[in-house]
Amino acid sequence: MTAVIQRYSESKSVTVYASTDLSEEISHQSYAGGLVLIPNGSSITSLKFDVSDASGGTFERLYDKSNAEVSITVAVDRAYPLPDELFGAASFKLVTNNITSDETIKIFLKA
């Protein structure tokens, strides 16, 4: 008998802002990791992460075990792994550098 291993993945476009209040919430409960894709023409150069223990909950900035803010420097036409520190979060929001308008990026989540 062959065991069937089912893997779950999701791809979605999300709108991000320089403000946590405006950025789109991403449910992370069913996933262990993923990628973020910065599209051509984007003005985003960095991403920070705000996390919550529940969907629709209160979001707080994510820090690592050394008390350093978790962020990644990004460039257009590249994909980056989501930080390992997101593993315990039920939901997260991406917060960008001080851009003048909203931007849409792609997120790939994997179980």
Secondary structure, 3 states (H helix, E strand, C coil): CCCCCCCCEEEEEEEEECCCCCCCEEECCCCCEEEEEECCCCCCCEEEEEEECCCCCCCEECECCCCCECEEECCCCEEEECCHHHHHCCEEEEEECCCCCCEEEEEEEEC
